[in-house]
Amino acid sequence: MSNNLSDVSDYIDKLNSNNPLYIFYNEIIDFQKDHIIPAVRFDTAIFLMNMVLLIKPKKILEIGFGSGVSALFMSAGIRTNEFCKIVSLERDKNRYLRGNKILEKYDNRNIELINADAFKYLSNENNKRQCDLIFLDAVKGDYIDYLPILKNYICKNGVLITDNILFNGKVTENKTPEKYKNGVELLKQYNEALSKDADFNTSFFYIGDGISLSIKK
Ligand SMILES: C[S@@+](CC[C@H](N)C(=O)[O-])C[C@H]1O[C@@H](n2cnc3c(N)ncnc32)[C@H](O)[C@@H]1O
């Protein structure tokens, strides 16, 4: 390839910004502009919506509601005549309260937002259910601990999508700043574990901040 990677990324970003849903994306981000709440990037949001359109899941579990971008885009992928419920977990009380407001704004009834720590929630027998799609977007250093737990939540042929597997490129940097060292190391362990995991078929994509898509065998 003669062009450098950043030219290619700029070109793709430009194409993505033509998408009419870019307005919807910015509307969600603007809703919480006074607070810095992380959200998936636009190309990731579109990818998630398209995955829901393709997979047609009935039960989605999201870990990390944040700004609600990913949940609202997954919800946008649900065809109106299909039953699908998205359970989204958010441990931060303020984000949860804000999240309820944005769900009200869009009169969204597919998303059930729960104010809970995911590890606690997932360890509760009453919450055990088989999901056909799980979207993991929480603390990157925790991903490796989620892996064995989430495996039991995904049905056969179900899909696990993980965001931020590149951690803004930090996974490939030679010198990681001290404060990120532990998180980067744990994230790399997760990526490696996923790539070798015989229970899944995993693809790694250079979309947004890097996405993995694992289909359970
Ligand atoms: C990167 S943000 C999610 C962005 C969101 N997917 C979006 O597109 O708007 C990660 C969120 O996960 C939440 N989180 C992190 N660890 C968690 C846990 N153990 N249980 C529940 N929520 C958690 C954080 O509070 C944060 O709001």
The ligand as a Tripos MOL2 file, in Angstrom:
@<TRIPOS>MOLECULE
LIG
   27    29     1     0     0
SMALL
NO_CHARGES

@<TRIPOS>ATOM
      1 C1        -16.5560    3.0470   27.1650 C.3       1 LIG1
      2 S1        -17.9330    3.3590   28.1810 S.3       1 LIG1
      3 C2        -19.2690    2.6640   27.2800 C.3       1 LIG1
      4 C3        -19.6940    3.4800   26.0750 C.3       1 LIG1
      5 C4        -21.0130    3.0270   25.5140 C.3       1 LIG1
      6 N1        -20.9460    1.6740   25.0170 N.3       1 LIG1
      7 C5        -21.4970    3.9790   24.4470 C.2       1 LIG1
      8 O1        -21.3330    3.6830   23.2460 O.co2     1 LIG1
      9 O2        -22.0280    5.0320   24.7860 O.co2     1 LIG1
     10 C6        -17.7340    2.1750   29.4590 C.3       1 LIG1
     11 C7        -18.8220    2.2250   30.5130 C.3       1 LIG1
     12 O3        -18.7720    1.0030   31.2330 O.3       1 LIG1
     13 C8        -19.0940    1.2540   32.5650 C.3       1 LIG1
     14 N2        -18.5300    0.1340   33.3500 N.ar      1 LIG1
     15 C9        -17.2190   -0.1720   33.5290 C.ar      1 LIG1
     16 N3        -17.0850   -1.2780   34.2700 N.ar      1 LIG1
     17 C10       -18.3390   -1.6920   34.5840 C.ar      1 LIG1
     18 C11       -18.8630   -2.7670   35.3400 C.ar      1 LIG1
     19 N4        -18.0460   -3.6360   35.9550 N.pl3     1 LIG1
     20 N5        -20.2010   -2.8880   35.4490 N.ar      1 LIG1
     21 C12       -21.0300   -2.0080   34.8280 C.ar      1 LIG1
     22 N6        -20.5960   -0.9570   34.1010 N.ar      1 LIG1
     23 C13       -19.2710   -0.7940   33.9760 C.ar      1 LIG1
     24 C14       -18.4430    2.6030   32.8650 C.3       1 LIG1
     25 O4        -19.0470    3.2430   33.9460 O.3       1 LIG1
     26 C15       -18.6390    3.3370   31.5370 C.3       1 LIG1
     27 O5        -19.7810    4.1610   31.5490 O.3       1 LIG1
@<TRIPOS>BOND
     1     1     2 1
     2     2     3 1
     3     2    10 1
     4     3     4 1
     5     4     5 1
     6     5     6 1
     7     5     7 1
     8     7     8 2
     9     7     9 1
    10    10    11 1
    11    11    12 1
    12    11    26 1
    13    12    13 1
    14    13    14 1
    15    13    24 1
    16    14    15 ar
    17    14    23 ar
    18    15    16 ar
    19    16    17 ar
    20    17    18 ar
    21    17    23 ar
    22    18    19 1
    23    18    20 ar
    24    20    21 ar
    25    21    22 ar
    26    22    23 ar
    27    24    25 1
    28    24    26 1
    29    26    27 1
@<TRIPOS>SUBSTRUCTURE
     1 LIG1         1 GROUP 0 **** ****
